[in-house]
Amino acid sequence: MNIQAAFTFSAYRYHPLDLRVPLAERFPGRALGYASYGPGGLSLASVRHANGQLFVSHHTTDPQAGGMPPAEIASRIRAVARPGSLFGPTPVILGVSSKLEWHIKTAVEAAGQEDFVYQLRTEPQKILSGANVAINYTGLLHDGSGLIFGVHGHDLNLAGEALQRARYQVVRRTVPALAVMNLLLADPRVTRHEMLPLVVDQGFAVCLLTDSNVWKETQGQPFLGANTGTKDLADLVERIRNFDAIGKFLVAISPANGGMAVEDALRGANAELTRFTLNHLPEEDLFPYACALF
């Protein structure tokens, strides 16, 4: 061990870019920027881990920003996070949900969650047959089954490169819908199969169908861009009922859905909804909170 490092305690600090370490340990007490972009708009926030808690502030959403170039995130994020200085770039959590896709894979061969995500990022074809080289994949592993989400890598890279030029450092690339789905899957109402988990973000609605805590099927639907959003969501509810007649949903809906009244559309399709809440967290802050939690 380096003697100087031992005396200054630097030998015991986590490297800020070590993706295996939770953000709370990589950036204790430091404010991080958050940006989520996709067809449903742009959400920005500041998140900070302090005293064992996670705080979300300055959360804003522009549901009309869905058509802007991803590189513009770098200029927009200044509203919630200042660019870096001589001391280094400002850390940012980046979620880009362009061309979102979802899959369920059974009999996954992986040593655990970390190995599962590593394989999806480096050699996705080992997990998912027909994996597209233009798609960035990530996922959740549960009892040998994998829930896999993919986003278009080109838009993600454009945003990341623009942020870097503006003195921001992307310290986590995430799919906000997957981060929130992870929280819903731990809810007792889902584990007891009383409700089905449904996440709606960036113009995509995705539901995971389970049985006795076994992941069976994903059903999802994009619903922006063709003036048929209400019908698309109604069709999704009907397809889910064909797989599982439970008809009750534990739902998380982000503010970034192109300004559409998603909850009204789902209730109009006779879906019985319970909005997911977490402690005393304002509901609109759920998505940045979930992306920064672990």
Sequence and secondary structure as in RCSB ss.txt:
>XXXX:A:sequence
MNIQAAFTFSAYRYHPLDLRVPLAERFPGRALGYASYGPGGLSLASVRHANGQLFVSHHTTDPQAGGMPPAEIAS
RIRAVARPGSLFGPTPVILGVSSKLEWHIKTAVEAAGQEDFVYQLRTEPQKILSGANVAINYTGLLHDGSGLIFG
VHGHDLNLAGEALQRARYQVVRRTVPALAVMNLLLADPRVTRHEMLPLVVDQGFAVCLLTDSNVWKETQGQPFLG
ANTGTKDLADLVERIRNFDAIGKFLVAISPANGGMAVEDALRGANAELTRFTLNHLPEEDLFPYACALF
>XXXX:A:secstr
  HHHHHHTGGGS  TT TTS HHHHSTT EEEEEEEETTEEEEEEEEEETTEEEEEEEEEETTGGGS GGGHHH
HGGGTS   BTTB EEEEEEE TT EEEEESS   SSHHHHHHHHHH GGGTSTT  TTEEEEEEEETTEEEEEE
EEHHHHHHHHHHHHHTTEEEEEEE HHHHHHHHHHTSHHHHTTSSEEEEEETTEEEEEEEETTEEEEEEEEE SS
SS HHHHHHHHHHHHHHH TT EEEEEE S STT  HHHHHHHTT EEEE   TT  GGGHHHHHHH  
